[in-house]
Amino acid sequence: MSGRPAPHPVLPPALRVPLALTAVLAALVVLVLGVRYSGDGEPGTVDTTVSDAVHGVDGPWRHVALAVDFLGEPAGSVLLVTAVLAGCLLLRAPRAAVLVVACLALTVGTATVLKSLVGRTIHGDGNLSYPSGHTAFATALALAVALLVTGRTGLGRTAGTLCVLGAGAAAGAAMGWAQVALGAHYPTDVLGGCCTALAVVPPTAWLIDRTAGRAAHRDTGDRSTGGGTGPDTGVVADRDSGGTAGHGADRTAEAGRP
């Protein structure tokens, strides 16, 4: 045995069932909204109501919205992800770092594919809007960080689920507000982006744990079967015993000679 502690799973066992149910419900929301607004270029009733209250912020709030939006742009997202990955490495949590990279890539990739499939637009035919990639990115990153915190602090099912979902909802709401306030997305685009992350991150975390567990099991099996010296020791023992027996026979024969 190496004596090293077992790595923390990125999806705590207590959270597997509630987050799996959340992922299924979120996927259904993404599907229903995608079908509802497929090929559409106009806001729905809910979009109009929410946008009227949020869109067109001025003064310092516009600067806040632009700053939040920057975190979803390429330059801002690179800075943000680099800081999170550095934190994972400082905490010696390489599996969490893998989760961050994998869930962001899969979430943003899924949102990009859905945009082409749904074909909803805003401010012209060339601006695909559903689901919001900025919101999906922010929600996925918050979920990954919250999973790391939950696993390290040992929170139970209820507290851990509230922590993870609360972090994802807060990040999604902040980025979603910025997108609607700046007129970049409809509110239903924001909801679709948040739900895309909720649908992608939990199964990604489960898959990472399962893959890492299998690799560790194979590694342990290889050490247990290949680390011993049974076959070589047996050969050496046979040679040694054979040689000893031969010398004994020679000495016996010599003793019997006149």
C-alpha angles and dihedrals in degrees: 000000000000096000093226117135117251112261117255114256113243089223108048110223092237090060099047098092100042093044092046090054089047091052092052093049091046091051090052091052091051090050096047094047091044092054092043095053099031110144091356124139101183134077119255126229093272090046092054094048095049096039092053089058097043110025122097102028115180138196120016093349090063089054089051090051091049091049092051091046090052090062088064095048119093096260095043095043091052091053092047096047092045090055092049093048090049089053091051091052092047089053089048091239105139092160090058089051089054089050092053093052096041098046093046093049093047095042096048090041091051092048091050093051092047091053090059093044097047096039097200113159140196128198093003142345095283096060110083109196114173117118109016109241093197091055093045090052095049093046094048093050092049091049092051093050092046091051089053092050093046093051094047095047095044096231116181127242099277098040093041094049091048091049095051097041092041092053092048093047093048094050092044092049093049094049092039092053090052092050094050093041091053092045094241096123144015116247090249089055087057092049090050091051093050092048091047089061092045090052095048108037102060096052090043090054091047091050092050091052092047093048093047091047092053092048091050091048092052091047091051091048092050092052093047094050100035102032097073128082098219099126095040092044090051092053092048091047092051091050092046095046091045092052092047092049090050092052090048091052091049092051091048092051091049091050091054094053119100 
